[in-house]
Amino acid sequence: MNSTQNKKIAQVKETTMVIGIDVGSEKHYFRAFNWRGIEVTRKPVSFTNSKEGFDSFYKYIVELMQKNNFKEALVGFEPTGHYWFDLGQYLGGKKIKFVLVNPHHVKKSKELDDNSPSKNDPKDPKTIAGLVREGRYFYSYMPTGVYAELRNAYTRRFAIVKEQTRAKNRIQRWISIYFPEYKGIYTLIDSKGGLMVLKKAATPGEIVRLGVDGIVSLWKEAKLRANGRSKAMKIVTAAMNSIGLRDGLESAGMEIRDLIEDYELHTKRLEQINDLIKKLCLQIKYAEKLLEIKGIGITTVAGFIAEVGDITRFDNAKELQKLAGLELVSDDSGKHRGRKRISKRGRCKLRYLLFQAAISVVGKNEEFSEIHHYYTTREKNPLKKMQSLIAVACKLIRVFYAVLTKGTSYNASKMLEDIRRPGSGLQAA
């Protein structure tokens, strides 16, 4: 996967037609140029985001290639949201090479021709094609097979968790307004027994009318454990002495029932998607070996593979570090030596997942905990806790890469080989 800019520039030869496409939701515009930047299309050409539009685009560029004696085409476009997915799939099916340019680069370089920051359909395809000719692009990756299924499933899981958290927060807000004493009864705001009571008797007044026997009967029918008569008495007593709002209770009761139903629906969906993710993840070669690492669970492994895709397309772990935006960048000029920091470019979900995984292994895994302690206490260049967690996340990347590409099992002793202490040599587990 590693490719320098010189190699990218070398992709554009005298026989190459460079095409820049401005991707839109319903209509795309393109312009074609030769290797020197001379345009071969008279004006920007539009085509619709449909099968007919894609076919007309393909027919047009084939005619241009034949007319101008081009042997291959290199198509470039900026990844505008999700609108390029279908076009990318179509081009891949036609064996036409396509690459992506950074939208930030398009925005910064569009003033080179007319010294104007204006954005329009004729201008952007030319800017995109120019960046492609200069080798300022990156190769796209569209996962297929189990990798595509896993990415879709994990993306859906991410959305479901957000919806579930939103519903839970709204339940917590409702309770704080209408029945604040509930928090003193249940440690968890979403305890199953408590939510069951609120669904049956939404307000403190309804709970009092339901009574202790009614609550106990409700729990017995559902066969809930750890919910007995003493707990029911606490709920009724709290309801009798509640300081919650007493106005607008009819609509408030409807609201809490709807919120609980939403939360339970998202919880059910989350269980279903987790089952699917586990099944898909275990189809990936050597994925089960990552579960041998204490502190790493199936959700972390699935999320990593979903974001990375087929890991064999990477030449080394540093490319994964860059993909996650965890590579170090410096701010130096002359004699000034600025502070190094991570780039925070690349896939933000992957970066978030690795950071959370670093927190998990530092808390649960002895060797990672020792590494974290060493990073933060070493005599030379000690790291702050946050910096150390980033370093641990990068170490996880290297471990994951080695396991998934070579099939080697996790070795706790080898993990600590890079810890050097004065007078003691290499520290091993």
ABEGO torsion letter per residue (X at the ends): XBBBAAAAAAABBAABBBBBBBBBAABBBBBBBBAAGBBABABBBBBBBBAAAAAAAAAAAAAAAAAAGBABBBBBBBBBEAAAAAAAAAAAAAGBBBBBBBAAAAAAAAAAAAGBABBBAAAAAAAAAAAAAAGBBBBBBBBBEAAAAAAAAAAAAAAAAAAAAAAAAAAAAAAAAABAAAAAABABAABAAAAAAAAABABAAAAAAAEAAAAAAAAAAAGBBGBBAAAAAAAAAAAAABABBABGAAAAAAAAAAAAAAAAAAAAAAAAAAAAAAAAAAABBGAAAAAABBGBBAAAAAAAAAAAEBAAABABAAAAAAAAGABBBBBBBEABBBBBBBAGBEBAAAAAAAAAAAAAAAAABAAAAAAAAAAAABABGBBBAAAAAAAAAAAAAAAAAAAAAAGBBBBAAAAAAABBBBGAEBBBX
